[in-house]
Amino acid sequence: MHSAIHEIINSTEKRIKTLYEAEDHPTLNGSTQGIEKIIEAIHSKKNSGKVPIIAEVKPASPSMKIMDISPEEARKIAMDMEDAGAIAISVLTEPEFFEGSIDNLKAVREAISLPVLRKDFIIDKVQFDEVRSDLILLIAGLLDEKLEELIEYARSKEFEPLVEIHNAEELTYVLENSSAKIVGINNRDLTTLEVDIATTEELIPIIKKYDERTGKKHLVISESGVHTPEDARRMMRAGADAILIGTSIVKDGDVYRKTKELVDALDDNME
């Protein structure tokens, strides 16, 4: 695993320690939009000939600053994404390396009617009480044997997990050892941090064969590296149910236009 990932985990562990040291541990309440809402949105978008896009409010990555995003700006960005046809909004809450925030997620969730995904490095149960979201990211390669425990705990707290994998080994483990319903294929190699959207093309057949054999049905989200309508068409041809896109939308400068361009990518006809 790349040294940058270890640095992020070390930072996350410090945040967790602070949460445990706090005098009061908040307990979340309130309703959520579960997996049924996502399934309905994906089918509706596909049936109308559009690309199901999960658009991400993303201020930065470890390798690149995109822009400063305050809660008010996060709210406006998310509303533009919703108006442009996104099926859900992802919000980064990791503060040090991605410059995200809990306040951004709260602002977004108050402003839109779409399901909201929390993107962070979730490695401890105490993190589930930080902020309410509908979906929550769990990274299989970081959790190993703890994965299923956190999946079950997430659901007990009314979050639906998006379980992220990066390679065939992680995918096989998730399929055979977890109750994940949504699998995110991250096209970024966590060893080199290089991105190749061929990863989605290589791994989706493994999921399809597993589902055919077992009678299960996983939702598959392609993540990272999609920048153009052709990239989006390529991921849909590969069999992705939806695509999570952050950098190319926020970096574009016109969030509404870029989101709509990607949602409308199939208008040019898939070959």
MIDOSE-1310 file (N, C-alpha, C; in nm, 2 decimals, decimal comma, always signed):
residues 271
mhsa	+0,08/-0,12/+0,00/+0,00/+0,00/+0,00/+0,09/+0,13/+0,00; +0,05/+0,23/-0,08/+0,13/+0,35/-0,09/+0,14/+0,42/+0,04; +0,26/+0,49/+0,06/+0,29/+0,55/+0,18/+0,18/+0,66/+0,22; +0,12/+0,72/+0,11/+0,02/+0,82/+0,13/-0,10/+0,77/+0,21
ihei	-0,13/+0,64/+0,17/-0,25/+0,58/+0,24/-0,22/+0,55/+0,39; -0,09/+0,51/+0,42/-0,06/+0,49/+0,56/-0,07/+0,63/+0,63; -0,02/+0,73/+0,57/-0,03/+0,87/+0,63/-0,18/+0,90/+0,66; -0,27/+0,87/+0,57/-0,41/+0,90/+0,59/-0,47/+0,82/+0,70
inst	-0,43/+0,69/+0,71/-0,48/+0,61/+0,82/-0,43/+0,66/+0,95; -0,30/+0,70/+0,96/-0,25/+0,75/+1,08/-0,32/+0,87/+1,13; -0,35/+0,96/+1,03/-0,43/+1,08/+1,06/-0,57/+1,04/+1,11; -0,63/+0,95/+1,04/-0,77/+0,90/+1,08/-0,77/+0,84/+1,22
ekri	-0,66/+0,77/+1,26/-0,66/+0,71/+1,39/-0,65/+0,82/+1,50; -0,58/+0,93/+1,47/-0,57/+1,04/+1,56/-0,71/+1,11/+1,58; -0,79/+1,12/+1,47/-0,92/+1,17/+1,48/-1,01/+1,08/+1,56; -0,99/+0,95/+1,54/-1,07/+0,86/+1,62/-1,04/+0,87/+1,77
ktly	-0,92/+0,88/+1,80/-0,88/+0,90/+1,94/-0,94/+1,02/+2,00; -0,95/+1,13/+1,93/-1,02/+1,25/+1,97/-1,16/+1,23/+2,00; -1,23/+1,15/+1,91/-1,37/+1,12/+1,93/-1,39/+1,04/+2,06; -1,31/+0,95/+2,09/-1,32/+0,87/+2,21/-1,29/+0,95/+2,34
eaed	-1,21/+1,05/+2,32/-1,17/+1,13/+2,44/-1,27/+1,24/+2,47; -1,36/+1,27/+2,37/-1,47/+1,37/+2,39/-1,56/+1,32/+2,51; -1,61/+1,42/+2,58/-1,69/+1,39/+2,70/-1,83/+1,33/+2,66; -1,88/+1,39/+2,55/-2,01/+1,34/+2,50/-2,00/+1,27/+2,37
hptl	-2,05/+1,15/+2,36/-2,06/+1,08/+2,23/-2,20/+1,09/+2,17; -2,22/+1,17/+2,07/-2,35/+1,19/+2,01/-2,40/+1,06/+1,95; -2,53/+1,04/+1,96/-2,60/+0,93/+1,90/-2,69/+0,98/+1,79; -2,67/+0,92/+1,67/-2,74/+0,97/+1,55/-2,89/+0,92/+1,55
ngst	-2,97/+1,01/+1,50/-3,11/+0,96/+1,47/-3,15/+1,02/+1,34; -3,27/+0,99/+1,30/-3,32/+1,05/+1,18/-3,33/+0,94/+1,07; -3,42/+0,95/+0,97/-3,43/+0,85/+0,87/-3,33/+0,86/+0,76; -3,32/+0,76/+0,68/-3,22/+0,76/+0,57/-3,29/+0,70/+0,45
qgie	-3,23/+0,73/+0,33/-3,27/+0,67/+0,21/-3,18/+0,55/+0,18; -3,24/+0,43/+0,18/-3,15/+0,31/+0,17/-3,13/+0,27/+0,03; -3,09/+0,14/+0,02/-3,05/+0,09/-0,11/-3,16/+0,09/-0,21; -3,28/+0,08/-0,17/-3,40/+0,07/-0,26/-3,41/+0,20/-0,34
kiie	-3,38/+0,32/-0,27/-3,38/+0,45/-0,34/-3,27/+0,45/-0,45; -3,15/+0,40/-0,42/-3,05/+0,39/-0,52/-3,09/+0,30/-0,64; -3,14/+0,18/-0,61/-3,18/+0,09/-0,72/-3,28/+0,15/-0,81; -3,38/+0,22/-0,74/-3,49/+0,28/-0,82/-3,43/+0,39/-0,91
aihs	-3,34/+0,47/-0,86/-3,28/+0,58/-0,93/-3,20/+0,53/-1,05; -3,12/+0,42/-1,02/-3,04/+0,37/-1,13/-3,12/+0,31/-1,24; -3,23/+0,23/-1,21/-3,31/+0,18/-1,31/-3,39/+0,29/-1,39; -3,43/+0,39/-1,32/-3,50/+0,50/-1,38/-3,41/+0,57/-1,48
kkns	-3,29/+0,60/-1,44/-3,19/+0,67/-1,52/-3,16/+0,59/-1,65; -3,13/+0,46/-1,63/-3,10/+0,37/-1,74/-3,21/+0,36/-1,84; -3,33/+0,35/-1,78/-3,45/+0,33/-1,87/-3,48/+0,46/-1,95; -3,43/+0,57/-1,91/-3,44/+0,69/-1,98/-3,32/+0,72/-2,07
gkvp	-3,23/+0,62/-2,08/-3,12/+0,64/-2,17/-3,01/+0,73/-2,12; -3,00/+0,74/-1,99/-2,90/+0,83/-1,93/-2,80/+0,75/-1,84; -2,69/+0,81/-1,81/-2,59/+0,75/-1,73/-2,62/+0,78/-1,58; -2,63/+0,68/-1,49/-2,65/+0,70/-1,35/-2,51/+0,75/-1,29
iiae	-2,51/+0,88/-1,25/-2,39/+0,94/-1,20/-2,41/+0,97/-1,05; -2,31/+0,93/-0,97/-2,30/+0,97/-0,83/-2,19/+1,08/-0,84; -2,23/+1,21/-0,82/-2,14/+1,32/-0,84/-2,08/+1,35/-0,70; -1,96/+1,39/-0,70/-1,89/+1,41/-0,57/-1,84/+1,55/-0,54
vkpa	-1,87/+1,60/-0,42/-1,83/+1,72/-0,37/-1,68/+1,70/-0,32; -1,59/+1,74/-0,40/-1,45/+1,70/-0,38/-1,35/+1,82/-0,38; -1,31/+1,86/-0,26/-1,22/+1,98/-0,26/-1,07/+1,95/-0,31; -1,03/+1,82/-0,28/-0,89/+1,79/-0,30/-0,87/+1,64/-0,30
spsm	-0,75/+1,60/-0,34/-0,70/+1,46/-0,32/-0,56/+1,47/-0,27; -0,50/+1,36/-0,22/-0,36/+1,38/-0,17/-0,26/+1,43/-0,27; -0,29/+1,42/-0,40/-0,20/+1,47/-0,50/-0,24/+1,60/-0,57; -0,36/+1,65/-0,54/-0,40/+1,77/-0,61/-0,51/+1,84/-0,53
kimd	-0,49/+1,98/-0,52/-0,59/+2,07/-0,47/-0,68/+2,11/-0,58; -0,81/+2,10/-0,56/-0,91/+2,14/-0,66/-0,96/+2,28/-0,63; -1,03/+2,29/-0,52/-1,08/+2,42/-0,48/-1,12/+2,42/-0,33; -1,12/+2,53/-0,27/-1,17/+2,54/-0,13/-1,33/+2,53/-0,14
ispe	-1,38/+2,45/-0,06/-1,53/+2,43/-0,06/-1,58/+2,45/+0,08; -1,65/+2,56/+0,11/-1,72/+2,59/+0,23/-1,85/+2,51/+0,23; -1,92/+2,50/+0,35/-2,05/+2,44/+0,35/-2,15/+2,51/+0,26; -2,15/+2,64/+0,25/-2,24/+2,71/+0,16/-2,21/+2,67/+0,01
eark	-2,08/+2,66/-0,02/-2,04/+2,63/-0,16/-2,07/+2,48/-0,19; -2,05/+2,39/-0,09/-2,09/+2,25/-0,10/-2,24/+2,24/-0,13; -2,32/+2,32/-0,06/-2,46/+2,32/-0,08/-2,50/+2,35/-0,23; -2,44/+2,46/-0,28/-2,46/+2,51/-0,42/-2,42/+2,40/-0,52
iamd	-2,30/+2,35/-0,50/-2,24/+2,25/-0,59/-2,34/+2,13/-0,60; -2,38/+2,08/-0,48/-2,47/+1,96/-0,48/-2,60/+1,99/-0,54; -2,65/+2,11/-0,53/-2,78/+2,14/-0,59/-2,77/+2,15/-0,74; -2,65/+2,20/-0,79/-2,63/+2,20/-0,93/-2,62/+2,06/-0,99
meda	-2,55/+1,97/-0,91/-2,54/+1,83/-0,95/-2,67/+1,76/-0,96; -2,76/+1,79/-0,86/-2,89/+1,73/-0,85/-2,97/+1,78/-0,97; -2,97/+1,91/-1,00/-3,04/+1,97/-1,11/-3,00/+1,91/-1,25; -2,87/+1,87/-1,25/-2,81/+1,82/-1,38/-2,84/+1,67/-1,40
gaia	-2,90/+1,61/-1,30/-2,95/+1,47/-1,32/-2,87/+1,36/-1,24; -2,78/+1,40/-1,15/-2,71/+1,30/-1,07/-2,81/+1,22/-0,99; -2,78/+1,09/-0,96/-2,87/+1,01/-0,89/-2,84/+1,01/-0,74; -2,72/+1,05/-0,70/-2,68/+1,06/-0,56/-2,56/+1,16/-0,55
isvl	-2,53/+1,21/-0,43/-2,42/+1,30/-0,41/-2,32/+1,24/-0,31; -2,20/+1,23/-0,35/-2,09/+1,19/-0,25/-2,02/+1,31/-0,20; -2,00/+1,31/-0,07/-1,93/+1,42/+0,00/-1,81/+1,37/+0,08; -1,70/+1,42/+0,05/-1,57/+1,39/+0,13/-1,58/+1,45/+0,26
tepe	-1,55/+1,37/+0,36/-1,54/+1,43/+0,50/-1,40/+1,42/+0,56; -1,30/+1,36/+0,49/-1,17/+1,34/+0,54/-1,10/+1,48/+0,54; -1,06/+1,54/+0,65/-1,02/+1,68/+0,65/-0,88/+1,72/+0,61; -0,79/+1,63/+0,63/-0,65/+1,67/+0,62/-0,59/+1,65/+0,47
ffeg	-0,62/+1,54/+0,41/-0,57/+1,51/+0,28/-0,66/+1,54/+0,17; -0,80/+1,53/+0,20/-0,90/+1,56/+0,10/-0,97/+1,69/+0,12; -0,94/+1,76/+0,24/-0,99/+1,89/+0,28/-1,15/+1,89/+0,28; -1,20/+1,77/+0,31/-1,35/+1,76/+0,33/-1,39/+1,80/+0,47
sidn	-1,52/+1,79/+0,49/-1,57/+1,83/+0,63/-1,70/+1,77/+0,66; -1,73/+1,74/+0,78/-1,86/+1,70/+0,83/-1,96/+1,81/+0,80; -1,93/+1,93/+0,82/-2,02/+2,04/+0,79/-2,06/+2,05/+0,65; -1,97/+2,02/+0,55/-2,01/+2,01/+0,41/-2,12/+1,91/+0,39
lkav	-2,10/+1,79/+0,45/-2,20/+1,68/+0,43/-2,33/+1,73/+0,49; -2,33/+1,78/+0,61/-2,46/+1,83/+0,67/-2,53/+1,93/+0,58; -2,45/+2,02/+0,52/-2,51/+2,13/+0,44/-2,57/+2,07/+0,31; -2,50/+1,97/+0,25/-2,55/+1,90/+0,13/-2,68/+1,83/+0,16
reai	-2,68/+1,75/+0,27/-2,79/+1,67/+0,30/-2,92/+1,75/+0,32; -2,90/+1,87/+0,38/-3,01/+1,96/+0,41/-3,07/+2,02/+0,28; -2,98/+2,03/+0,17/-3,02/+2,11/+0,06/-3,08/+2,03/-0,06; -3,06/+1,89/-0,06/-3,10/+1,81/-0,17/-3,19/+1,70/-0,13
slpv	-3,26/+1,64/-0,22/-3,35/+1,53/-0,20/-3,28/+1,39/-0,23; -3,17/+1,39/-0,29/-3,10/+1,27/-0,33/-3,03/+1,20/-0,22; -3,01/+1,07/-0,23/-2,93/+1,00/-0,13/-2,78/+1,06/-0,13; -2,72/+1,06/-0,01/-2,59/+1,12/+0,01/-2,50/+1,01/+0,06
lrkd	-2,38/+1,00/+0,00/-2,28/+0,90/+0,04/-2,17/+0,98/+0,11; -2,13/+0,92/+0,23/-2,01/+0,98/+0,30/-1,89/+0,91/+0,26; -1,79/+0,99/+0,20/-1,66/+0,93/+0,16/-1,56/+0,97/+0,27; -1,50/+0,87/+0,34/-1,40/+0,89/+0,44/-1,33/+0,76/+0,46
fiid	-1,24/+0,76/+0,55/-1,17/+0,63/+0,58/-1,23/+0,58/+0,71; -1,33/+0,50/+0,70/-1,41/+0,45/+0,81/-1,34/+0,32/+0,86; -1,29/+0,33/+0,98/-1,22/+0,21/+1,04/-1,26/+0,18/+1,18; -1,35/+0,26/+1,23/-1,39/+0,23/+1,37/-1,54/+0,27/+1,39
kvqf	-1,61/+0,20/+1,48/-1,75/+0,22/+1,50/-1,79/+0,36/+1,54; -1,70/+0,42/+1,62/-1,73/+0,55/+1,67/-1,75/+0,65/+1,56; -1,70/+0,63/+1,44/-1,71/+0,72/+1,33/-1,85/+0,73/+1,28; -1,93/+0,62/+1,30/-2,07/+0,62/+1,25/-2,16/+0,72/+1,32
devr	-2,12/+0,77/+1,44/-2,20/+0,86/+1,51/-2,16/+1,01/+1,48; -2,06/+1,03/+1,39/-2,02/+1,17/+1,36/-2,12/+1,25/+1,28; -2,18/+1,18/+1,18/-2,28/+1,25/+1,10/-2,37/+1,15/+1,02; -2,49/+1,20/+1,00/-2,58/+1,11/+0,93/-2,56/+1,12/+0,78
sdli	-2,56/+1,00/+0,71/-2,57/+1,00/+0,56/-2,65/+0,88/+0,53; -2,68/+0,86/+0,40/-2,76/+0,75/+0,35/-2,67/+0,63/+0,32; -2,56/+0,66/+0,25/-2,46/+0,56/+0,22/-2,33/+0,59/+0,29; -2,25/+0,49/+0,31/-2,12/+0,52/+0,37/-2,01/+0,43/+0,31
llia	-1,90/+0,48/+0,28/-1,79/+0,41/+0,22/-1,72/+0,32/+0,32; -1,70/+0,19/+0,28/-1,61/+0,10/+0,36/-1,51/+0,04/+0,26; -1,38/+0,06/+0,29/-1,28/+0,02/+0,20/-1,23/-0,12/+0,24; -1,25/-0,22/+0,16/-1,23/-0,35/+0,20/-1,08/-0,38/+0,23
glld	-0,99/-0,32/+0,15/-0,85/-0,34/+0,17/-0,79/-0,28/+0,30; -0,87/-0,19/+0,36/-0,82/-0,14/+0,49/-0,88/-0,21/+0,61; -0,99/-0,28/+0,59/-1,07/-0,34/+0,70/-1,04/-0,49/+0,71; -1,01/-0,56/+0,60/-0,98/-0,70/+0,61/-1,09/-0,78/+0,69
ekle	-1,05/-0,85/+0,79/-1,15/-0,93/+0,87/-1,26/-0,85/+0,94; -1,23/-0,72/+0,96/-1,33/-0,64/+1,02/-1,45/-0,59/+0,93; -1,43/-0,62/+0,80/-1,53/-0,57/+0,70/-1,67/-0,61/+0,73; -1,70/-0,74/+0,75/-1,84/-0,78/+0,77/-1,90/-0,73/+0,89
elie	-1,82/-0,72/+1,00/-1,86/-0,66/+1,12/-1,91/-0,52/+1,10; -1,83/-0,44/+1,03/-1,87/-0,30/+1,01/-1,98/-0,28/+0,91; -1,99/-0,38/+0,81/-2,11/-0,38/+0,72/-2,24/-0,39/+0,81; -2,24/-0,49/+0,90/-2,35/-0,52/+0,98/-2,38/-0,41/+1,07
yars	-2,27/-0,35/+1,13/-2,29/-0,24/+1,22/-2,35/-0,11/+1,15; -2,30/-0,09/+1,02/-2,35/+0,02/+0,94/-2,50/+0,01/+0,92; -2,54/-0,11/+0,89/-2,69/-0,13/+0,86/-2,77/-0,12/+0,99; -2,71/-0,16/+1,11/-2,78/-0,14/+1,23/-2,80/+0,01/+1,27
kefe	-2,71/+0,09/+1,21/-2,72/+0,24/+1,23/-2,79/+0,31/+1,11; -2,85/+0,23/+1,02/-2,93/+0,28/+0,91/-2,84/+0,34/+0,80; -2,72/+0,29/+0,78/-2,64/+0,33/+0,67/-2,63/+0,21/+0,57; -2,63/+0,23/+0,44/-2,61/+0,12/+0,35/-2,46/+0,14/+0,30
plve	-2,38/+0,03/+0,33/-2,24/+0,04/+0,29/-2,21/+0,03/+0,14; -2,13/+0,12/+0,09/-2,07/+0,10/-0,04/-1,93/+0,04/-0,02; -1,91/-0,09/-0,05/-1,79/-0,16/-0,02/-1,69/-0,14/-0,14; -1,58/-0,08/-0,11/-1,48/-0,05/-0,22/-1,37/-0,15/-0,23
ihna	-1,34/-0,19/-0,35/-1,23/-0,28/-0,38/-1,14/-0,22/-0,49; -1,02/-0,28/-0,50/-0,92/-0,22/-0,60/-0,86/-0,33/-0,69; -0,88/-0,45/-0,66/-0,82/-0,56/-0,74/-0,90/-0,69/-0,72; -0,86/-0,79/-0,80/-0,94/-0,92/-0,80/-0,93/-0,99/-0,66
eelt	-0,82/-0,98/-0,59/-0,81/-1,04/-0,46/-0,91/-0,99/-0,36; -0,91/-0,85/-0,36/-1,01/-0,79/-0,27/-1,15/-0,82/-0,31; -1,18/-0,82/-0,44/-1,32/-0,85/-0,49/-1,36/-0,99/-0,45; -1,27/-1,09/-0,47/-1,31/-1,22/-0,43/-1,34/-1,24/-0,28
yvle	-1,26/-1,17/-0,20/-1,28/-1,17/-0,06/-1,42/-1,11/-0,02; -1,45/-1,00/-0,08/-1,58/-0,93/-0,06/-1,70/-1,02/-0,10; -1,69/-1,08/-0,22/-1,80/-1,16/-0,27/-1,82/-1,28/-0,18; -1,71/-1,34/-0,13/-1,72/-1,47/-0,06/-1,73/-1,46/+0,09
nssa	-1,70/-1,34/+0,14/-1,69/-1,33/+0,29/-1,77/-1,21/+0,34; -1,86/-1,15/+0,26/-1,93/-1,03/+0,31/-2,07/-1,03/+0,26; -2,16/-0,95/+0,32/-2,30/-0,93/+0,27/-2,31/-0,80/+0,20; -2,20/-0,75/+0,14/-2,21/-0,63/+0,06/-2,31/-0,64/-0,05
kivg	-2,39/-0,54/-0,07/-2,49/-0,53/-0,18/-2,44/-0,43/-0,29; -2,36/-0,33/-0,25/-2,31/-0,23/-0,34/-2,16/-0,25/-0,34; -2,10/-0,28/-0,46/-1,95/-0,29/-0,47/-1,90/-0,18/-0,55; -1,81/-0,10/-0,50/-1,74/+0,00/-0,57/-1,61/-0,05/-0,62
innr	-1,59/-0,04/-0,75/-1,46/-0,08/-0,81/-1,38/+0,05/-0,83; -1,28/+0,07/-0,75/-1,20/+0,19/-0,76/-1,08/+0,16/-0,86; -1,08/+0,24/-0,96/-0,98/+0,22/-1,07/-0,84/+0,27/-1,03; -0,82/+0,31/-0,91/-0,69/+0,36/-0,86/-0,62/+0,24/-0,79
dltt	-0,50/+0,22/-0,82/-0,42/+0,11/-0,76/-0,36/+0,17/-0,63; -0,39/+0,11/-0,51/-0,35/+0,17/-0,39/-0,20/+0,15/-0,36; -0,13/+0,07/-0,44/+0,01/+0,06/-0,43/+0,09/+0,17/-0,50; +0,04/+0,20/-0,62/+0,11/+0,30/-0,70/+0,03/+0,44/-0,71
levd	-0,10/+0,43/-0,67/-0,19/+0,54/-0,69/-0,22/+0,58/-0,83; -0,18/+0,50/-0,93/-0,21/+0,52/-1,07/-0,35/+0,47/-1,10; -0,42/+0,54/-1,19/-0,56/+0,51/-1,23/-0,56/+0,45/-1,37; -0,64/+0,34/-1,38/-0,67/+0,28/-1,51/-0,81/+0,23/-1,51
iatt	-0,90/+0,29/-1,59/-1,04/+0,25/-1,59/-1,06/+0,11/-1,65; -0,95/+0,05/-1,70/-0,96/-0,09/-1,75/-0,99/-0,18/-1,63; -0,95/-0,14/-1,51/-0,98/-0,22/-1,39/-1,12/-0,26/-1,38; -1,21/-0,16/-1,40/-1,36/-0,19/-1,40/-1,39/-0,30/-1,50
eeli	-1,33/-0,29/-1,62/-1,36/-0,38/-1,73/-1,31/-0,52/-1,69; -1,20/-0,53/-1,62/-1,14/-0,66/-1,58/-1,22/-0,72/-1,47; -1,28/-0,64/-1,38/-1,33/-0,70/-1,26/-1,49/-0,73/-1,26; -1,56/-0,65/-1,34/-1,70/-0,67/-1,35/-1,74/-0,81/-1,39
piik	-1,67/-0,88/-1,49/-1,71/-1,01/-1,52/-1,70/-1,11/-1,40; -1,61/-1,08/-1,31/-1,60/-1,17/-1,19/-1,73/-1,16/-1,11; -1,78/-1,04/-1,10/-1,90/-1,01/-1,02/-2,02/-1,08/-1,09; -2,03/-1,06/-1,22/-2,14/-1,11/-1,30/-2,14/-1,27/-1,29
kyde	-2,02/-1,33/-1,30/-2,02/-1,48/-1,29/-2,06/-1,52/-1,15; -2,01/-1,45/-1,05/-2,05/-1,49/-0,91/-2,20/-1,48/-0,89; -2,26/-1,37/-0,94/-2,40/-1,35/-0,92/-2,48/-1,45/-1,00; -2,44/-1,49/-1,12/-2,51/-1,59/-1,19/-2,50/-1,73/-1,12
rtgk	-2,39/-1,76/-1,06/-2,37/-1,88/-0,99/-2,45/-1,89/-0,86; -2,46/-1,78/-0,79/-2,52/-1,78/-0,66/-2,66/-1,72/-0,65; -2,70/-1,66/-0,76/-2,84/-1,60/-0,76/-2,84/-1,47/-0,69; -2,73/-1,41/-0,66/-2,72/-1,28/-0,59/-2,72/-1,17/-0,70
khlv	-2,74/-1,05/-0,65/-2,73/-0,93/-0,74/-2,66/-0,82/-0,67; -2,54/-0,79/-0,72/-2,47/-0,68/-0,66/-2,48/-0,56/-0,75; -2,50/-0,44/-0,69/-2,49/-0,31/-0,77/-2,34/-0,28/-0,78; -2,30/-0,24/-0,90/-2,15/-0,22/-0,92/-2,13/-0,07/-0,96
ises	-2,05/+0,00/-0,88/-2,02/+0,14/-0,91/-1,87/+0,15/-0,95; -1,85/+0,21/-1,07/-1,71/+0,24/-1,11/-1,67/+0,37/-1,06; -1,55/+0,37/-1,00/-1,50/+0,49/-0,93/-1,36/+0,53/-0,98; -1,33/+0,66/-1,00/-1,20/+0,71/-1,03/-1,17/+0,70/-1,18
gvht	-1,12/+0,81/-1,24/-1,06/+0,81/-1,37/-1,16/+0,83/-1,48; -1,29/+0,86/-1,45/-1,38/+0,89/-1,56/-1,39/+1,04/-1,58; -1,35/+1,09/-1,69/-1,34/+1,23/-1,72/-1,43/+1,28/-1,84; -1,45/+1,19/-1,93/-1,52/+1,23/-2,05/-1,65/+1,15/-2,08
peda	-1,73/+1,20/-2,17/-1,85/+1,11/-2,20/-1,80/+0,97/-2,26; -1,70/+0,97/-2,33/-1,65/+0,84/-2,38/-1,61/+0,75/-2,27; -1,54/+0,80/-2,17/-1,50/+0,72/-2,05/-1,63/+0,67/-1,99; -1,73/+0,75/-1,98/-1,86/+0,71/-1,91/-1,93/+0,60/-2,00
rrmm	-1,93/+0,61/-2,13/-1,98/+0,51/-2,21/-1,91/+0,38/-2,20; -1,78/+0,39/-2,19/-1,69/+0,27/-2,17/-1,73/+0,20/-2,05; -1,75/+0,27/-1,94/-1,78/+0,20/-1,81/-1,92/+0,14/-1,82; -2,01/+0,20/-1,89/-2,15/+0,15/-1,90/-2,14/+0,02/-1,99
raga	-2,06/+0,03/-2,09/-2,05/-0,09/-2,18/-1,99/-0,21/-2,10; -1,90/-0,18/-2,00/-1,84/-0,28/-1,92/-1,94/-0,34/-1,83; -2,05/-0,28/-1,80/-2,15/-0,34/-1,71/-2,17/-0,27/-1,58; -2,11/-0,15/-1,57/-2,13/-0,07/-1,44/-2,27/-0,03/-1,43
dail	-2,33/-0,03/-1,31/-2,46/+0,02/-1,28/-2,46/+0,17/-1,27; -2,35/+0,22/-1,22/-2,34/+0,37/-1,20/-2,19/+0,41/-1,19; -2,17/+0,53/-1,20/-2,03/+0,58/-1,20/-2,02/+0,69/-1,10; -1,92/+0,69/-1,01/-1,89/+0,79/-0,92/-1,78/+0,88/-0,97
igts	-1,81/+1,01/-0,99/-1,72/+1,11/-1,05/-1,71/+1,23/-0,96; -1,59/+1,27/-0,93/-1,56/+1,39/-0,85/-1,47/+1,49/-0,92; -1,35/+1,45/-0,94/-1,25/+1,55/-0,99/-1,29/+1,62/-1,11; -1,33/+1,55/-1,22/-1,36/+1,61/-1,34/-1,48/+1,70/-1,34
ivkd	-1,57/+1,68/-1,25/-1,69/+1,77/-1,24/-1,65/+1,89/-1,17; -1,59/+1,88/-1,05/-1,56/+2,00/-0,97/-1,45/+2,09/-1,03; -1,35/+2,02/-1,09/-1,24/+2,09/-1,16/-1,29/+2,17/-1,28; -1,39/+2,12/-1,35/-1,44/+2,18/-1,47/-1,47/+2,33/-1,45
gdvy	-1,53/+2,37/-1,34/-1,57/+2,51/-1,32/-1,71/+2,53/-1,34; -1,78/+2,45/-1,42/-1,92/+2,46/-1,45/-1,98/+2,33/-1,41; -2,02/+2,32/-1,28/-2,06/+2,19/-1,22/-2,18/+2,14/-1,29; -2,28/+2,22/-1,32/-2,40/+2,18/-1,38/-2,38/+2,13/-1,52
rktk	-2,30/+2,20/-1,60/-2,28/+2,16/-1,74/-2,20/+2,03/-1,75; -2,10/+2,01/-1,66/-2,01/+1,89/-1,67/-2,09/+1,77/-1,62; -2,17/+1,79/-1,51/-2,25/+1,68/-1,47/-2,35/+1,63/-1,57; -2,42/+1,73/-1,64/-2,52/+1,70/-1,74/-2,45/+1,63/-1,86
elvd	-2,33/+1,68/-1,90/-2,26/+1,62/-2,01/-2,24/+1,47/-1,98; -2,20/+1,43/-1,86/-2,17/+1,29/-1,83/-2,30/+1,21/-1,81; -2,41/+1,27/-1,76/-2,54/+1,21/-1,75/-2,59/+1,18/-1,89; -2,57/+1,27/-1,98/-2,62/+1,26/-2,12/-2,52/+1,18/-2,21
aldd	-2,42/+1,12/-2,16/-2,32/+1,06/-2,24/-2,37/+0,96/-2,34; -2,48/+0,89/-2,30/-2,54/+0,78/-2,39/-2,62/+0,84/-2,51; -2,64/+0,97/-2,51/-2,71/+1,04/-2,61/-2,64/+1,02/-2,75; -2,51/+1,01/-2,74/-2,43/+0,99/-2,86/-2,43/+0,85/-2,91
nme	-2,50/+0,76/-2,84/-2,52/+0,62/-2,88/-2,39/+0,54/-2,85; -2,42/+0,44/-2,78/-2,31/+0,34/-2,75/-2,28/+0,25/-2,87; -2,16/+0,23/-2,89/-2,13/+0,14/-3,01/-2,13/+0,00/-2,97
